[in-house]
Amino acid sequence: MTVSPWIYSRNGDNSARFLLGRFFPGGERGTLLLTVGINPSTAEPEKLDNTVSTVQNRAEALGYGGWCTINVYPQRSTDPNGMDRERNEELHRRNLEEIRLFVEGFRERGGIHIWAAWGALIRKREYLLPCLEDISCQLEPFGLDWYSIGRRTKESHPHHPLYLKRGLIPERFDIKGYLEELHGKPDDCL
């Protein structure tokens, strides 16, 4: 993982990205906005795509010390239809480990707020919701606050960053309630 001012972690052949973010000048000890999307596209340091640019702009406007994007599934694809049909267990395990290590390391430096921003794409593949449940469980011991921005979709999903009006402020997001609503059972972390 590369840090300062960029946060960046990917696999060796660049087919997966685990972390992408940036600290704003002087923000290394401020609160960080950790955004959870579905899957990464081609964005990388100094070459942000529209979604990641929107995350960066929103984090700066809200006064965060920086931002970092993680994804429910780390496979790079410019089109969500290009994601694996079946979950790659090795990629999923590494994604969880990268997220845990980053959050553990950053909590020593500042606070973290989580922005739920995956939209209706959570239904694109059957394995995505279980991946999100694993991420929620991975983050639960840290006691972090989850937020969403804007009204939820018809199916109760938090909105994707590209489909939000400017000026909206984050509102508390009950990740456990959301997962229970989708599964009809409580989110039980092992």
Phi, psi and omega in degrees: 000133177259131179229141170103100345281352182273147172248121185205128176214131179215170176276173187299321181265008176065022178272353179217144175234133182257320181220139169212124180193184182202142171270137173283157180309126180077004186266004185299340180246010177267183178284137182255141174265111180261109185262131180253111176255193180270300180210150181281151174259224185265358184301144174206172181309138179070355179223070183279148173269181184299318182296311183291325174299320178296317177299313180300313181297319180294316179299317180294316180297328181274359175084021177285158178281350180169186183212159173209136176255136170236170181223151177302321177226130191276358182294129177286133174198128178288344179231122179305336176294342180275357179293153177313143176288325178240148181293132173276108186298323179296315177298317181297314179298317180294322178302312179299318180294316179299317179297312181300312181298319179297311182297317177303313182292320184284329182302337176290337187258332183182181180276166179224131169248141181256128177257112175284115189216038185266343178064194182289351179297347178301340180266002183297322178226145182299331184280349185293316179297315174299326176296317178297319177300319178296320178296316178302315178295321180297324183270341184307315182299341182277348177063036183278151178272133177260143179224159168229165180234130179083170179294151179287161176291173179304327181269012177077014179277146175291146185288148172290145183304326183291343186253029182243144175285152176293153174087353177289145181252154179295144175234149180306141180235123181271092183298320180296316179297320178298311181295322177294319179299319181285326183262342183074013177213158179296151175281104182261115177270140178279000000 
